[in-house]
Amino acid sequence: MPDLVTPEEIEDAARRLSGVALRTPLVPLRGTATSVPLLLKAESLQPVGSFKLRGAYAAVSALPEEERKNGVIAHSSGNHAQAVAYAANVLGIPAVLVVPTTIPAVKAEACRALGAEIVFVEPTIEARVETADRLAAAHGYALIPPFDDARIIAGQGTIGLEILEDEPEVDAVFVPVSGGGLIAGVATAIKARRPETKVIGVEPELAADARDSFRVGRRIGWPAADTIRTIADSLRVERVGERPFEHIRAYVDDIIVVSEDEIRAAMRLLARRAGLVAEPGGAVATAGHLAATGARGRHHGGRPQRHVAIVSGGNVDPALYAEVLGDSGEPRTK
C-alpha cells in the first residue's frame, strides 16, 4: 500500500507554489433553486486555466537539478500537459507532452505556445503511459505523472488548505474526480484540519469508474470506448490511480455521478450566475452540488449550510462552449 501524503507535505507544496499559482477566490453562485448556498473555488482562473498548475509545479520544482537537466515528460488528456509546460517554462527546462489525438485544439495550442513538444497517441491511458515511459527511458526525461504521484497530490491539496482558510466551517466540499489526484489532496488537507467536513467526489455517469471503485473498495476500470462518450474530456481517465485511491478510501465520504445534461446546465449557471467560464470537467462538482441539494438530491451528513464546489478548469473549446451556452436546457435525446 502506498504511503499517504501528509499535511506537512501539502504545506511544503504551498510554500513552493507561493507566487506561482494564483490563490483563487471563493465566488458565490447566485440564485439557484437549492436550499444550500454554494461557493465556487475558481481554479479556472489559474494562469493555465486549471488547478493542474499546483501539482505540476510542485512536482517539477521538487526535482533535483541532475534529474531535470534533460527536461521533463508528461502524459495527459490536456490540462496536466499544459500545466507541466507552464512549470517547465517558468523553470527554464524543456517539456515533452504525450496527449491523445482527441485532445481539444485549444489545449494543444496552449501547450505549443509555452514551448512544449507534443506527441499524439491513441486515446487510451495505456498508450499514453507506454509512450511516456519509453521516451523518458530513451532520452533521460524526468517523468511527471498526472495524478499517481505524492508530489502531485500534495500540490493539489493546497486547494483544500485555501478553502479552509477562507471558509473555516465548511460542511461539504464537492470535488471532480478523474485520476484522483485532486480529490486525494483536497480530502487529505480538509480531513486533517476539519474531519467533520464531508468530501464528496463527482464524476460523469458515462465515466463512473471512481464511483464503482469506491463502492466495491477496489479499483475498477472502464473501457476507453465508454469513457470517451462524456462531454467532460478532462475526466475520461479509465481508472483512478493506485495512490489516489488509497487516499479516497481513507478520507472521502462519497462519490456521486451526474448526467451530461446536468453538466451542461452547470456550465450555463457558472457563466450566467457566477461569471466563470468552466469546461465540462470543471463544472461537474457544481452539478454534483445541485443534484445533491436540489429536487433529485439529498443532503450529506445532515443539513449542511456551507458548501464549496471546485471549478477545476476553464479550458473549453470555443465552439462547444458557444453551443452549450446557446442550449435551451431541454433534456437531450439519448
C-alpha positions as CSV (number, residue, x, y, z in Angstrom):
1,M,0.0,0.0,0.0
2,P,1.4,3.4,-1.0
3,D,2.2,5.8,1.9
4,L,-0.5,8.6,2.3
5,V,0.6,12.2,1.7
6,T,0.9,14.1,4.9
7,P,-0.5,17.5,5.8
8,E,3.1,18.7,6.2
9,E,3.9,17.7,2.6
10,I,0.9,19.8,1.4
11,E,2.0,22.8,3.5
12,D,5.5,22.5,2.0
13,A,4.0,22.4,-1.5
14,A,2.0,25.6,-0.6
15,R,5.2,27.4,0.2
16,R,6.8,26.5,-3.1
17,L,3.7,27.5,-5.0
18,S,3.6,30.9,-3.5
19,G,4.0,33.5,-6.2
20,V,3.4,30.9,-9.0
21,A,-0.1,29.6,-8.5
22,L,-2.9,32.1,-8.0
23,R,-4.7,32.0,-4.6
24,T,-8.1,31.6,-6.2
25,P,-11.2,33.2,-4.6
26,L,-14.4,31.6,-3.4
27,V,-17.1,33.0,-5.7
28,P,-20.8,32.8,-4.8
29,L,-23.2,31.1,-7.2
30,R,-26.2,33.3,-7.2
31,G,-29.9,32.5,-7.5
32,T,-30.1,28.7,-7.7
33,A,-33.1,26.6,-6.7
34,T,-31.4,24.7,-3.8
35,S,-31.7,25.0,-0.1
36,V,-28.0,25.3,0.4
37,P,-25.9,28.2,-0.9
38,L,-22.7,27.4,-2.9
39,L,-19.3,29.0,-3.0
40,L,-17.1,28.2,-6.0
41,K,-13.3,27.6,-5.7
42,A,-12.4,29.2,-9.0
43,E,-9.4,27.2,-10.2
44,S,-10.4,28.1,-13.8
45,L,-8.7,31.4,-13.0
46,Q,-5.2,29.9,-12.7
47,P,-2.6,31.1,-15.4
48,V,-3.1,27.8,-17.3
49,G,-6.8,27.7,-16.8
50,S,-7.0,24.8,-14.3
51,F,-5.9,23.5,-10.9
52,K,-3.3,21.3,-12.5
53,L,-0.7,24.0,-12.2
54,R,-0.5,23.3,-8.5
55,G,0.5,19.7,-8.8
56,A,2.7,20.1,-11.9
57,Y,4.8,22.9,-10.4
58,A,5.0,21.2,-7.0
59,A,6.4,18.1,-8.8
60,V,8.7,19.8,-11.3
61,S,10.1,22.3,-8.8
62,A,10.9,19.4,-6.4
63,L,13.2,17.7,-8.9
64,P,16.9,17.8,-8.2
65,E,19.0,19.7,-10.8
66,E,20.5,16.4,-12.0
67,E,17.1,15.0,-12.8
68,R,15.6,18.0,-14.5
69,K,18.6,18.9,-16.7
70,N,17.3,16.8,-19.7
71,G,13.8,18.1,-19.4
72,V,10.5,16.6,-18.3
73,I,7.9,14.5,-19.9
74,A,4.2,14.1,-19.0
75,H,1.2,12.2,-20.3
76,S,-2.2,13.8,-20.1
77,S,-5.7,14.3,-21.6
78,G,-4.9,18.0,-21.7
79,N,-4.8,20.2,-18.6
80,H,-1.9,18.4,-16.9
81,A,0.1,18.7,-20.1
82,Q,-0.5,22.5,-20.2
83,A,0.4,22.8,-16.5
84,V,3.7,20.9,-17.0
85,A,4.5,23.0,-20.0
86,Y,4.0,26.1,-17.9
87,A,6.1,24.9,-15.0
88,A,8.9,23.9,-17.3
89,N,8.7,27.2,-19.0
90,V,9.0,29.1,-15.6
91,L,11.9,26.9,-14.6
92,G,13.6,27.1,-18.0
93,I,13.7,23.4,-18.9
94,P,12.4,21.5,-22.0
95,A,9.0,19.7,-21.8
96,V,7.6,16.8,-23.9
97,L,3.9,16.1,-23.7
98,V,2.2,12.9,-24.7
99,V,-1.5,13.6,-25.4
100,P,-4.4,11.7,-27.0
101,T,-5.5,12.5,-30.6
102,T,-8.8,13.6,-29.1
103,I,-7.3,16.5,-27.1
104,P,-9.3,19.7,-27.7
105,A,-7.3,22.0,-30.1
106,V,-7.4,24.9,-27.6
107,K,-5.4,22.8,-25.1
108,A,-2.8,21.6,-27.6
109,E,-2.3,25.1,-28.9
110,A,-1.8,26.4,-25.4
111,C,0.9,23.8,-24.8
112,R,2.8,24.7,-28.0
113,A,2.6,28.3,-27.1
114,L,4.5,27.5,-23.9
115,G,7.3,25.9,-26.0
116,A,6.5,22.3,-25.3
117,E,6.9,19.4,-27.8
118,I,3.7,17.5,-28.5
119,V,3.5,13.7,-29.1
120,F,0.0,12.4,-30.1
121,V,-1.1,8.9,-29.3
122,E,-4.3,6.8,-29.3
123,P,-6.9,8.0,-26.7
124,T,-6.2,5.3,-24.0
125,I,-4.3,5.7,-20.8
126,E,-2.2,2.6,-21.7
127,A,-1.0,4.3,-24.9
128,R,-0.1,7.5,-23.1
129,V,1.7,5.7,-20.3
130,E,3.7,3.4,-22.6
131,T,4.8,6.2,-24.8
132,A,5.8,8.5,-22.0
133,D,7.8,5.7,-20.2
134,R,9.5,4.8,-23.5
135,L,10.6,8.3,-24.3
136,A,11.7,9.0,-20.7
137,A,14.0,6.0,-20.8
138,A,15.4,6.8,-24.2
139,H,16.1,10.5,-23.6
140,G,16.6,10.8,-19.9
141,Y,13.5,12.9,-19.3
142,A,12.1,13.2,-15.8
143,L,8.5,11.8,-15.8
144,I,5.8,14.0,-14.2
145,P,2.7,11.7,-13.8
146,P,-0.7,13.4,-14.0
147,F,-2.1,12.1,-10.7
148,D,-0.5,8.9,-9.3
149,D,2.3,10.7,-7.5
150,A,2.8,12.0,-4.0
151,R,4.2,15.4,-5.2
152,I,1.2,15.9,-7.4
153,I,-1.3,15.0,-4.7
154,A,0.5,17.4,-2.3
155,G,0.3,20.3,-4.8
156,Q,-3.4,19.7,-5.4
157,G,-4.0,19.5,-1.7
158,T,-3.2,23.2,-1.4
159,I,-6.7,23.9,-2.7
160,G,-8.1,22.3,0.5
161,L,-5.9,24.5,2.7
162,E,-7.2,27.6,1.0
163,I,-10.8,26.5,1.2
164,L,-10.5,26.1,5.0
165,E,-8.7,29.4,5.4
166,D,-11.5,31.2,3.6
167,E,-14.4,29.2,4.9
168,P,-13.3,27.6,8.2
169,E,-16.7,26.0,8.9
170,V,-17.4,24.5,5.5
171,D,-19.7,21.5,5.8
172,A,-19.2,19.9,2.4
173,V,-16.7,20.2,-0.5
174,F,-17.6,18.8,-3.9
175,V,-14.6,17.8,-6.0
176,P,-14.3,16.5,-9.6
177,V,-12.8,13.0,-9.9
178,S,-10.7,11.8,-12.9
179,G,-7.4,10.1,-12.0
180,G,-8.0,11.1,-8.4
181,G,-5.0,13.4,-7.6
182,L,-7.2,16.4,-6.9
183,I,-9.7,14.7,-4.5
184,A,-6.8,12.8,-2.8
185,G,-5.0,16.0,-2.0
186,V,-8.1,18.1,-1.1
187,A,-9.5,15.3,1.1
188,T,-6.2,14.9,2.9
189,A,-5.9,18.7,3.7
190,I,-9.6,19.0,4.7
191,K,-9.8,16.0,7.0
192,A,-6.5,16.9,8.7
193,R,-8.0,20.2,9.9
194,R,-11.7,19.6,9.9
195,P,-12.7,15.9,10.0
196,E,-16.4,16.6,10.2
197,T,-16.4,18.3,6.7
198,K,-17.8,16.0,4.1
199,V,-15.7,15.5,0.9
200,I,-17.8,14.4,-2.0
201,G,-16.4,13.3,-5.3
202,V,-18.3,13.9,-8.5
203,E,-17.8,12.4,-11.9
204,P,-19.9,11.9,-15.1
205,E,-22.2,8.9,-15.2
206,L,-20.6,8.0,-18.5
207,A,-17.2,7.7,-16.9
208,A,-18.0,6.4,-13.4
209,D,-15.0,4.2,-12.7
210,A,-14.2,6.0,-9.4
211,R,-17.8,5.7,-8.2
212,D,-17.8,2.0,-8.9
213,S,-14.3,1.6,-7.3
214,F,-15.4,3.5,-4.2
215,R,-18.5,1.2,-3.8
216,V,-16.6,-2.1,-4.0
217,G,-13.4,-1.0,-2.3
218,R,-11.0,-1.8,-5.2
219,R,-10.1,-0.1,-8.4
220,I,-12.5,-0.8,-11.3
221,G,-11.5,0.2,-14.8
222,W,-13.9,1.4,-17.6
223,P,-13.0,0.9,-21.3
224,A,-11.9,4.0,-23.2
225,A,-14.7,3.3,-25.7
226,D,-17.1,4.0,-22.8
227,T,-15.4,7.0,-21.1
228,I,-14.9,8.8,-24.4
229,R,-18.7,9.3,-24.6
230,T,-18.8,12.0,-21.9
231,I,-18.5,15.7,-22.8
232,A,-16.1,16.1,-19.9
233,D,-12.9,15.3,-21.8
234,S,-10.7,16.0,-18.8
235,L,-12.4,13.3,-16.8
236,R,-12.1,10.4,-19.3
237,V,-9.4,8.5,-17.4
238,E,-10.4,4.9,-17.4
239,R,-9.3,4.1,-13.9
240,V,-8.4,6.1,-10.8
241,G,-4.8,5.9,-9.7
242,E,-3.5,3.5,-7.2
243,R,-2.1,6.1,-4.8
244,P,-5.1,8.5,-5.1
245,F,-7.4,5.6,-4.4
246,E,-5.8,4.8,-1.1
247,H,-6.4,8.5,-0.1
248,I,-10.0,8.2,-1.4
249,R,-10.6,5.1,0.8
250,A,-9.1,6.9,3.8
251,Y,-10.7,10.3,3.6
252,V,-13.6,10.6,1.0
253,D,-17.2,10.3,2.2
254,D,-19.0,9.6,-1.1
255,I,-18.7,9.7,-4.8
256,I,-21.7,10.6,-6.9
257,V,-22.4,10.9,-10.6
258,V,-24.1,13.5,-12.8
259,S,-25.6,13.3,-16.3
260,E,-24.5,15.0,-19.4
261,D,-27.4,17.4,-19.3
262,E,-26.6,18.3,-15.7
263,I,-23.0,19.1,-16.7
264,R,-24.2,21.3,-19.5
265,A,-26.7,23.0,-17.2
266,A,-23.9,23.7,-14.6
267,M,-21.7,25.2,-17.3
268,R,-24.5,27.7,-18.1
269,L,-25.2,28.5,-14.5
270,L,-21.5,29.2,-13.8
271,A,-21.4,31.6,-16.8
272,R,-24.6,33.4,-16.1
273,R,-24.7,33.4,-12.3
274,A,-21.0,33.5,-11.3
275,G,-19.3,35.0,-14.3
276,L,-17.0,31.9,-14.6
277,V,-16.0,30.0,-17.7
278,A,-16.0,26.3,-17.0
279,E,-15.0,23.4,-19.2
280,P,-17.3,20.4,-18.8
281,G,-15.0,18.6,-16.4
282,G,-14.7,21.9,-14.4
283,A,-18.5,22.1,-14.0
284,V,-19.2,18.6,-12.6
285,A,-18.6,19.5,-9.0
286,T,-21.2,22.3,-9.3
287,A,-23.5,19.8,-11.0
288,G,-23.0,17.5,-8.1
289,H,-23.9,20.1,-5.5
290,L,-27.1,20.9,-7.5
291,A,-28.0,17.3,-7.7
292,A,-27.3,16.6,-4.0
293,T,-29.3,19.6,-2.8
294,G,-31.9,20.1,-5.5
295,A,-35.1,18.2,-6.4
296,R,-33.5,14.8,-7.0
297,G,-30.9,15.1,-4.2
298,R,-30.3,14.7,-0.6
299,H,-28.1,16.4,2.0
300,H,-24.9,14.5,3.0
301,G,-24.5,14.2,6.7
302,G,-27.5,16.1,7.9
303,R,-28.3,19.6,6.6
304,P,-25.0,21.4,5.9
305,Q,-25.3,25.2,5.3
306,R,-21.9,25.8,3.8
307,H,-21.0,24.1,0.5
308,V,-18.0,24.6,-1.7
309,A,-17.6,23.2,-5.3
310,I,-14.2,23.2,-7.1
311,V,-14.4,24.7,-10.6
312,S,-11.4,22.8,-11.7
313,G,-10.8,24.2,-15.2
314,G,-12.0,26.6,-17.9
315,N,-10.1,25.3,-20.9
316,V,-13.2,24.7,-23.1
317,D,-13.3,24.5,-26.9
318,P,-14.9,27.8,-28.0
319,A,-17.3,26.1,-30.4
320,L,-18.5,23.7,-27.7
321,Y,-18.9,26.5,-25.2
322,A,-21.0,28.5,-27.6
323,E,-23.2,25.5,-28.2
324,V,-23.7,24.9,-24.5
325,L,-24.4,28.5,-23.7
326,G,-26.9,28.7,-26.5
327,D,-28.7,25.5,-25.5
328,S,-32.3,25.8,-24.3
329,G,-31.6,23.5,-21.4
330,E,-34.2,20.9,-22.6
331,P,-33.1,17.3,-21.9
332,R,-31.3,15.8,-24.9
333,T,-32.3,12.6,-26.7
334,K,-30.1,9.7,-25.7
